[in-house]
Structure formats: C-alpha cells, structure tokens
C-alpha cells in the first residue's frame, strides 16, 4: 500500500534545544542564586527525564492538562537539583525555566527541516507530528514557522497516551481516516519512535544524528531528515508508483 502520510517526532527530529539543556538550566539557575555545573545538570536531566513516568494524562479534563503538565515537569526538574544542595530560589527558578522553554528562541530548527517539509508537502504527502511533548509544542511549532506544514499535531498530554503506546499513533491516523499501512513515522528514539510505530503498524524510520552511527535491522536509518526524501524516492522506484 502507498505511503500517504508522514508523521514526525518533534524535539530531536524537527528541532533541538538552542545550546544544551545543561547550559540553559545552569544559566537560569545562576540568575536565581544557584551555581551548578553544566555537566552535573546535563547528566542529571538525562537520568531524571529517562526515568520519569510517561507524560500523558488519560481521562484528564482538558482544562486540567496545563496544570498537570507543569506539575510533571516540576517533579523532573526538582529531582535534577535534589542531589545538588539547597536551592532556596527553586520555585521562582522553575517558573522562569518553564516559561523560557515555551519560547521559540529556546529552540532551533535543524538546517534541513524546512526544506525537507517543503519538498514533502510539494509531493502531496500529508504531514503530521506525534510527540511526547506538552501543550507548549503548539506555540513552538508556530513560532518556529513550521506549524502550517502539519495536520494533525498530536501531543501525548492531549492524546492521553505517550509513545511507544499504539494509541497515540492511532489518534493521529484517525484524524485523516488512514490505515497504519498508509503512514510512516520518523523519530530519533528507537524505543519510542521505531518500536512505537511498529506496534501500531506504521512504517518506522530511525533518525540517527549521532557520531556513533546506529543501525537497526528492523527499520530504515537516516542521518538527516532529508535522507527521508531519497528513501521515499527509492521506495517509489521499486514499487513503480508515483507520488500519492
């Protein structure tokens, strides 16, 4: 069956933190009276983010989601700083940090993001986002001037399920009445994006920007987003089909 829709992960796939998480955490902490090393914060964030519960609130009332999202992040950041000694200004710091990451200037697009999206849209693929992100995602995509490429934009906190659960992928498919075989999903996490897409029946693509060059026997691996264009051209050439 032809691929008609392409879904993208967000952070680490379409855009990245401007600088690094550790640098941002350290800079804002210093402004709030706490001096900590970038390395300690980088390591601490990776550890705490990886062990945090899924960022999804099944059954939650829509009006409560922004509060639940902020509580979720408060717990993560508090755990990052817990081993680093007293931080009397933590609450003010956290509020400033949370607001900062809602701003487009905190992030940057990968150089090939917009050209790749433009090329795919020109070939009439339906484009969407499936991300374990919170409500700030909608404003970020708009502020980075790429929101207009996507329909739907599915954030885990609004879908009530997070990758790799099949339900979040099914939520995106239902927006256009697509079958899983008609959709491809690309992201930078094997566990979340590849396994999640496979479990939901979508074609997975792993985006690996790392220096150590991952490989995956059960998924196509590309090094940049624009590698997806060549992969789709090859797929169409093999099938003899044109653009959808």
C-alpha positions in Angstrom: 0.0 0.0 0.0 1.3 3.5 -0.8 2.5 5.8 1.9 0.1 8.8 2.1 1.1 10.4 5.4 4.4 11.0 7.2 4.4 11.7 10.9 7.4 13.3 12.7 8.7 13.3 16.2 9.3 16.9 17.4 12.3 17.6 19.7 15.5 15.9 18.4 13.9 15.4 15.0 12.5 18.7 13.7 14.2 21.0 16.2 16.6 20.9 19.1 17.5 23.0 22.2 19.3 26.1 21.3 22.6 25.3 23.1 22.1 22.5 25.5 19.7 21.6 28.4 22.6 21.8 30.9 23.7 25.2 29.7 20.2 26.6 29.9 19.5 25.1 33.3 22.8 26.4 34.7 22.5 29.9 33.2 19.0 30.4 34.7 19.9 28.8 38.0 22.8 31.3 38.4 20.3 34.2 37.9 18.3 32.7 40.8 21.3 32.4 43.2 22.4 28.8 42.5 25.7 28.0 40.8 26.0 24.4 39.5 28.0 22.9 36.7 26.6 22.4 33.2 27.8 18.8 33.3 26.0 17.9 36.5 22.8 19.3 35.2 23.2 17.6 31.8 23.7 14.2 33.4 21.0 14.8 36.0 18.5 15.8 33.4 19.1 12.8 31.2 18.8 10.5 34.2 15.6 12.0 35.6 13.9 12.5 32.2 14.6 8.9 31.2 13.1 7.5 34.5 10.1 9.9 34.6 6.6 8.4 34.1 5.0 8.8 30.7 3.9 12.4 30.0 0.3 11.5 29.4 -2.9 12.0 31.5 -5.5 9.6 30.3 -9.0 10.6 31.4 -7.9 14.1 32.5 -10.2 17.0 31.8 -8.8 19.2 29.1 -8.9 22.3 31.4 -6.6 20.5 33.8 -3.9 19.5 31.3 -1.7 22.6 31.5 -1.6 22.3 35.3 -0.7 18.6 35.1 2.0 19.2 32.6 3.6 21.8 34.8 3.5 19.5 37.8 5.1 16.7 35.7 8.0 19.0 34.8 8.3 20.4 38.3 8.9 16.9 39.6 11.5 16.2 36.9 13.5 19.4 37.5 13.2 19.1 41.3 14.8 15.6 41.0 17.6 17.0 38.8 18.5 19.5 41.6 17.9 17.3 44.6 21.5 16.0 44.8 23.0 19.4 44.3 22.4 21.0 47.6 19.9 23.7 48.9 18.2 25.9 46.3 16.1 28.5 48.2 15.0 30.2 44.9 13.9 27.0 43.2 10.2 27.8 42.7 11.0 31.1 41.0 13.7 29.4 39.0 11.4 26.6 37.9 8.7 29.1 36.7 11.3 31.1 34.7 12.7 27.9 33.2 9.3 26.5 32.2 8.4 29.8 30.6 11.7 30.0 28.8 11.3 26.7 27.1 7.9 27.8 25.8 9.7 30.5 23.7 10.8 29.7 20.2 14.2 31.3 20.9 15.0 28.4 23.3 15.0 26.1 20.3 16.4 25.9 16.8 15.3 24.1 13.7 17.8 21.6 12.1 19.1 23.2 8.9 17.3 20.7 6.6 13.9 20.7 8.4 12.1 23.4 6.5 13.4 22.4 3.0 12.5 18.7 3.7 9.0 19.6 4.8 8.5 21.9 1.8 9.7 19.1 -0.6 7.4 16.5 1.0 4.4 18.8 1.0 5.1 19.6 -2.6 4.8 15.9 -3.3 1.4 15.9 -1.6 2.3 13.8 1.4 0.1 14.6 4.4 2.4 15.6 7.3 1.8 15.4 11.0 3.5 15.4 14.3 3.4 12.7 17.0 5.3 13.8 20.1 5.7 13.1 23.8 5.5 16.8 24.4 3.2 19.1 26.3 0.9 22.0 25.3 3.9 24.3 24.6 4.5 22.3 21.4 1.7 24.1 19.5 3.2 27.5 20.2 6.7 26.4 19.5 5.9 25.0 16.0 4.0 28.2 15.2 6.9 30.3 16.5 9.4 28.3 14.5 7.2 28.9 11.5 6.6 25.2 10.6 3.1 24.6 12.2 1.4 25.2 8.8 3.0 22.0 7.5 1.3 19.8 9.9 -2.2 18.3 10.4 -2.6 16.8 12.9 -0.2 17.9 15.7 -0.6 15.2 18.4 1.0 15.8 21.8 0.9 13.0 24.3 -0.6 15.1 27.0 -3.6 15.8 24.9 -3.8 12.3 23.3 -3.9 10.6 26.7 -1.2 8.3 25.6 2.5 8.5 25.0 4.9 6.8 22.6 5.5 3.9 22.3 1.9 3.2 23.1 -0.1 2.4 19.9 -2.9 4.7 21.0 -1.1 7.9 20.2 -0.3 6.7 16.7 -3.9 5.6 16.3 -5.0 9.1 17.4 -3.0 10.6 14.5 -4.2 8.1 12.0 -7.8 8.7 12.9 -7.5 12.4 12.1 -7.5 11.6 8.4 -9.1 8.1 8.4 -5.8 6.5 7.4 -4.8 2.9 7.9 -1.4 2.2 9.6 -0.1 0.8 6.3 -0.6 4.2 4.7 1.6 6.0 7.2 5.3 6.4 8.0 6.7 7.7 11.3 10.2 9.1 11.7 11.9 10.0 15.0 15.2 9.9 16.9 14.4 7.3 19.5 14.5 3.6 18.7 12.4 2.7 21.7 9.8 5.4 21.3 9.6 6.0 17.6 10.6 2.8 15.9 9.1 0.3 18.4 6.1 2.5 18.8 5.4 2.8 15.1 5.9 -0.9 14.6 3.5 -1.8 17.4 0.9 0.5 15.7 1.5 -1.0 12.3 3.2 2.1 10.7 6.4 2.0 8.7 9.2 3.2 11.1 12.3 5.3 10.2 15.0 6.0 12.7 16.7 9.4 12.5 20.2 9.0 13.9 22.3 12.2 14.0 24.8 10.7 16.4 28.5 10.2 15.7 28.4 6.5 16.6 26.0 5.8 13.7 23.3 3.4 14.9 21.9 0.7 12.7 18.6 -1.1 13.0 17.8 -4.4 11.3 14.0 -3.7 11.5 13.9 -0.1 10.4 15.4 2.2 7.8 18.0 4.5 9.4 18.7 8.0 8.0 21.3 10.5 9.3 19.4 13.7 8.4 15.8 14.5 7.7 16.5 15.0 4.0 17.6 11.4 3.9 14.0 10.5 4.0 13.4 12.1 0.6 15.9 9.7 -1.0 14.4 6.8 0.8 10.9 7.6 -0.4 12.2 8.0 -4.0 13.8 4.6 -3.8 10.6 3.1 -2.4 8.5 4.6 -5.2 11.0 3.4 -7.8 10.8 -0.1 -6.5 7.1 -0.1 -6.5 6.7 1.7 -9.8 4.1 4.0 -8.2 4.1 7.8 -8.4 3.5 10.3 -5.7 0.4 9.8 -3.7 
